[in-house]
Amino acid sequence: MSNDNGNSITPLPFESPVTEIDKQIQAMSKLEDADAYQSELEELQKTRDSLLKKLYENLTPWQTVQVARHKNRPQTTDYIRMICRDFRELHGDRHFGDDPAIITGFARIGSHKVMVIGHQKGKDTDERIACHFGCAHPEGYRKALAKMKLAEKFGLPVVTFIDTPGAYPGLKAEERGQAQAIALNLKEMSRLKTPIVSVVIGEGGSGGALGLGVADRVAMLQNSWYSVISPEGCAAILWKIANEETNQAAAAALALTSRDNLKNGIIDAIIQEPIGGAQRDNETTATNLEKWIVDSLTDLERFNPQTLVHRRYEKFTGMGVVSSDS
């Protein structure tokens, strides 16, 4: 199984029926007289695509989490490469150091000059370890905030890509003020006098995600998840054990899918992914993502900075339901 770039894709457990068809397609394609079987190949491909569409239109919440974590799913650096021009990375928080789990830099998206900020999980084992698997330290959030302030100074909109299971939970991160760093981001983003758009491109876990998510427009890629806690964390708290059964139950209860978040008013839009998820067709996903970002930034240009701040405040304070029942 391979994606649009020809790279091998590891199938997910629920994709086993598709995997068998893919094996048949690959075997037939390698035959010396493969051209003679063109009609059979096309029929197999249609069957594969139809099955993929059926599977992905009926994903359970837990399966959505698995798709969002797929190792071949595009990350922030991939989208920067595909949709950004003239990207210039900026490093450091001017307090402690540089956190590779958060990427920041100037770029152009469409006709817009922007500040891009996003979580980075890493591609191979070494990079994933260096990036703490996308779990940022306090210096990552301080770096992000410093670059947002820089964007505000120059009148540039901010574009954030969210992809983290949560902020780094280690002792050193707590010693350096993890909670304060995230809380400060929430406060400062809420009153930043420049447009902010955020997209959950994979995982959107807890305060680690929200630290980049207080925006004028918030979207999710179709097969991403966004929640106050990961299913495993929720299961461990509620049932004192995280296994397949409790993870599925927690994922369903958390209402973490893009459809749930749109229904509940947490996000503003769902960005469609190709059949089979972003990991199967990076370029189409990037095109859809770029269009939403450009359209959103163009729309936000009509508001003055103070109006943006007021609308952003109203947007987030209006979330949720307060019951008067005792």
matplotlib code that plots the C-alpha trace (Angstrom):
import matplotlib.pyplot as plt

x = [0.0, 1.4, 0.3, 0.3, 4.1, 4.8, 5.7, 4.7, 1.7, 1.3, -2.4, -4.5, -6.2, -9.7, -8.3, -7.5, -10.1, -8.6, -5.1, -5.9, -7.2, -4.1, -1.9, -3.7, -3.3, 0.4, 1.0, -0.9, 0.9, 4.3, 3.4, 5.3, 2.1, 0.3, -1.1, -3.2, -4.9, -5.7, -9.5, -9.1, -6.7, -9.2, -12.0, -9.9, -9.0, -12.7, -13.6, -10.7, -11.8, -15.5, -14.5, -12.2, -15.0, -17.5, -15.0, -14.0, -17.6, -18.4, -15.3, -15.9, -14.4, -11.6, -10.8, -10.7, -8.1, -6.1, -6.2, -5.2, -2.1, -1.1, 2.7, 2.3, -0.1, 1.3, 2.7, 3.4, 6.6, 4.9, 2.2, 4.8, 6.6, 3.4, 1.5, 4.0, 6.4, 9.5, 9.3, 11.9, 12.1, 12.5, 14.0, 14.0, 11.9, 14.5, 14.1, 15.4, 15.9, 14.4, 11.7, 11.7, 8.1, 6.8, 7.9, 7.6, 8.4, 7.5, 5.9, 3.5, 0.2, -1.5, -1.2, -1.0, 2.2, 1.8, 3.4, 3.2, 3.2, 2.7, 3.3, 5.8, 5.9, 8.8, 9.1, 11.6, 12.5, 15.3, 13.2, 10.2, 12.3, 13.8, 10.3, 8.9, 6.4, 4.7, 4.4, 5.8, 7.7, 7.0, 9.7, 7.8, 4.7, 6.8, 8.4, 5.0, 3.7, 6.9, 6.4, 2.7, 3.6, 6.1, 3.4, 1.1, 3.9, 4.2, 0.4, 0.7, -2.0, -1.1, -1.7, -1.4, -1.3, -2.4, -1.1, -0.3, -1.6, -1.0, 1.7, 4.8, 3.9, 7.4, 9.0, 11.3, 8.4, 6.5, 9.5, 9.8, 6.2, 4.2, 0.8, 1.7, 3.1, -0.1, -2.4, -0.4, -0.9, -4.6, -4.8, -2.6, -4.1, -7.5, -6.5, -3.9, -4.7, -4.2, -6.2, -5.6, -6.7, -6.0, -6.4, -6.3, -4.3, -4.0, -4.4, -5.8, -5.2, -6.0, -4.3, -1.3, -3.6, -5.5, -2.2, -2.2, -6.0, -7.5, -8.3, -10.8, -11.4, -10.8, -11.1, -10.3, -9.2, -12.0, -10.2, -8.5, -9.6, -9.9, -10.7, -10.0, -8.1, -6.9, -9.1, -6.4, -6.0, -9.8, -10.0, -7.2, -8.9, -12.5, -11.8, -8.2, -7.2, -6.6, -7.3, -9.1, -12.5, -12.1, -10.4, -13.3, -15.8, -13.8, -13.4, -17.2, -18.0, -15.5, -17.3, -13.8, -14.4, -14.6, -18.4, -19.0, -16.9, -18.7, -22.1, -21.1, -19.8, -16.2, -14.9, -16.1, -15.4, -14.4, -11.7, -12.4, -9.8, -9.4, -10.9, -8.8, -7.4, -4.7, -2.0, -3.1, -3.1, -1.0, -1.3, -5.1, -5.3, -2.8, -4.8, -8.0, -6.2, -4.6, -8.0, -9.6, -6.8, -6.7, -10.5, -10.5, -7.7, -9.4, -12.6, -10.9, -9.2, -12.4, -12.3, -10.2, -7.9, -10.2, -13.2, -11.3, -10.5, -14.1, -15.4, -12.8, -13.8, -17.5, -16.8, -15.0, -17.2, -20.2, -19.2, -20.9, -24.2, -25.0, -27.9, -30.0, -31.2, -30.1]
y = [0.0, 3.4, 7.0, 9.6, 10.1, 6.4, 5.9, 2.8, 3.2, 0.9, -0.2, 0.3, -2.7, -1.9, -1.6, -5.3, -5.8, -3.0, -4.4, -7.6, -5.9, -3.7, -6.8, -8.1, -4.8, -4.7, -8.3, -7.8, -4.6, -6.4, -9.0, -8.7, -8.6, -6.3, -4.3, -7.3, -7.2, -3.4, -3.9, -6.2, -3.7, -0.9, -3.0, -3.9, -0.2, 0.7, -2.0, -0.8, 2.9, 2.0, -0.1, 2.7, 5.2, 3.0, 2.4, 6.1, 7.3, 5.1, 5.5, 5.0, 7.7, 5.3, 4.5, 8.3, 8.6, 5.8, 7.6, 10.9, 9.1, 7.4, 7.6, 8.6, 11.4, 14.8, 16.9, 20.7, 20.6, 18.7, 21.4, 24.1, 22.5, 22.0, 25.3, 27.8, 29.9, 31.8, 30.0, 31.3, 29.4, 31.3, 29.7, 30.1, 31.6, 34.1, 32.6, 29.0, 27.4, 26.1, 23.4, 21.3, 20.2, 23.6, 25.1, 28.8, 31.1, 33.7, 32.5, 33.3, 31.3, 32.3, 36.1, 36.4, 37.1, 35.1, 33.8, 30.0, 28.1, 24.4, 21.2, 18.8, 15.1, 14.0, 11.5, 8.8, 7.5, 10.0, 13.0, 11.8, 11.5, 15.0, 16.4, 14.6, 13.0, 16.4, 17.1, 20.7, 22.0, 25.4, 27.0, 25.7, 27.7, 30.7, 30.6, 30.4, 33.4, 35.5, 34.9, 35.8, 39.1, 39.6, 39.0, 41.5, 44.1, 43.8, 43.4, 39.8, 37.1, 34.0, 30.5, 27.6, 23.8, 21.7, 18.2, 17.0, 14.4, 17.0, 19.2, 17.4, 15.9, 15.5, 16.9, 19.3, 20.8, 21.4, 22.9, 25.4, 26.4, 24.4, 25.3, 29.0, 29.0, 27.5, 29.8, 32.9, 31.8, 31.5, 35.0, 36.7, 34.9, 36.0, 39.7, 39.5, 42.4, 40.4, 37.6, 34.1, 30.9, 27.4, 24.0, 20.6, 18.5, 15.4, 15.2, 18.0, 16.9, 19.0, 22.3, 21.3, 21.9, 24.8, 26.6, 27.2, 27.2, 30.4, 31.8, 33.7, 30.7, 27.1, 24.1, 20.4, 18.1, 15.5, 12.6, 14.5, 14.6, 17.5, 16.9, 17.9, 14.6, 11.6, 8.5, 6.5, 9.2, 9.4, 5.6, 5.4, 8.0, 6.5, 2.8, 2.7, 0.8, 1.7, -1.2, -1.5, -1.7, 1.2, 3.3, 2.8, 3.7, 6.8, 8.0, 7.7, 9.6, 12.5, 13.6, 14.2, 13.8, 16.7, 16.2, 16.2, 19.4, 21.2, 20.1, 21.4, 24.7, 24.2, 24.6, 26.6, 24.2, 20.7, 20.5, 17.4, 14.7, 12.4, 8.9, 6.9, 9.9, 12.5, 9.8, 8.4, 11.7, 14.5, 16.9, 17.0, 17.4, 20.3, 21.9, 21.8, 23.1, 26.0, 27.0, 27.2, 29.2, 31.7, 32.1, 32.6, 35.2, 37.0, 37.2, 38.3, 41.2, 43.2, 43.5, 46.1, 44.7, 45.8, 44.2, 40.9, 40.8, 41.5, 38.9, 36.3, 37.0, 36.5, 33.4, 31.5, 32.8, 31.7, 28.0, 25.5, 25.3, 26.6, 24.8, 26.5, 23.2, 22.6]
z = [0.0, -1.0, -1.0, -3.7, -3.2, -3.7, -0.1, 1.7, 4.1, 7.1, 7.1, 10.1, 11.8, 10.4, 6.9, 6.5, 3.7, 1.7, 2.4, 0.7, -2.5, -2.5, -2.4, -5.4, -7.3, -6.5, -7.6, -10.8, -11.6, -11.4, -14.0, -17.3, -19.2, -16.8, -19.7, -20.6, -17.3, -17.4, -17.1, -14.2, -12.5, -12.9, -11.5, -8.5, -8.0, -8.1, -5.6, -3.3, -3.5, -2.9, 0.2, 1.5, 1.1, 3.0, 5.8, 6.2, 6.0, 9.0, 11.2, 14.9, 17.2, 18.2, 14.6, 13.9, 16.7, 15.0, 11.6, 13.2, 14.7, 11.4, 11.1, 7.4, 8.1, 7.0, 9.7, 10.1, 8.1, 5.3, 5.0, 5.2, 2.3, 0.3, 0.8, 2.1, 0.1, 1.4, 4.7, 7.2, 10.5, 13.7, 16.8, 20.6, 23.3, 24.6, 28.1, 28.1, 24.7, 21.5, 21.5, 18.3, 19.1, 17.9, 14.6, 13.9, 11.0, 8.5, 5.2, 2.4, 2.0, -1.2, -1.4, 2.4, 4.4, 7.7, 10.8, 10.8, 14.1, 14.5, 16.5, 15.0, 16.0, 14.0, 11.1, 12.3, 15.7, 16.4, 15.3, 17.3, 20.4, 19.8, 19.3, 22.4, 20.0, 19.5, 23.3, 23.7, 26.7, 28.2, 26.0, 23.0, 24.0, 25.0, 21.6, 19.9, 21.9, 21.2, 17.5, 17.7, 19.3, 16.5, 14.0, 15.8, 15.7, 11.9, 11.3, 10.0, 10.6, 12.5, 11.2, 13.6, 13.0, 16.0, 16.2, 19.8, 22.2, 24.9, 26.5, 27.8, 31.2, 32.6, 35.8, 34.0, 32.0, 35.2, 36.9, 34.1, 34.3, 31.9, 33.2, 33.3, 29.8, 28.4, 30.5, 29.3, 25.6, 26.2, 27.7, 25.1, 22.1, 23.2, 22.9, 20.0, 17.6, 14.4, 12.7, 13.9, 12.2, 13.6, 12.1, 14.0, 11.4, 13.5, 17.3, 19.4, 23.0, 26.1, 26.9, 24.7, 21.7, 23.1, 23.7, 19.9, 19.4, 20.6, 17.1, 15.1, 12.9, 14.0, 11.7, 11.8, 9.1, 8.7, 10.3, 13.2, 16.9, 19.4, 23.1, 26.7, 27.1, 25.1, 25.1, 27.0, 29.6, 30.1, 30.3, 32.9, 35.1, 34.8, 34.7, 36.1, 33.0, 29.3, 26.9, 23.5, 25.2, 27.5, 24.9, 22.5, 25.2, 26.2, 22.6, 22.0, 25.3, 24.6, 21.4, 19.9, 16.1, 13.7, 13.3, 17.1, 17.5, 14.7, 16.1, 19.6, 18.3, 19.2, 15.7, 12.7, 9.8, 8.7, 6.0, 3.8, 3.4, 0.3, 0.5, 2.9, 4.8, 4.4, 4.6, 1.2, -0.7, 0.9, -2.0, -2.2, 1.6, 1.4, -1.4, 0.6, 3.7, 1.8, 0.3, 3.7, 5.2, 2.3, 2.3, 6.1, 6.1, 3.2, 5.2, 8.4, 6.6, 6.7, 10.5, 12.4, 15.2, 18.1, 16.4, 16.0, 19.7, 20.7, 18.3, 19.5, 23.1, 22.3, 20.3, 23.2, 26.0, 24.1, 24.1, 26.3, 28.0, 31.5, 33.2, 35.9, 37.3, 40.9]

ax = plt.figure().add_subplot(projection="3d")
ax.plot(x, y, z, "-o")
ax.set_aspect("equal")
plt.show()
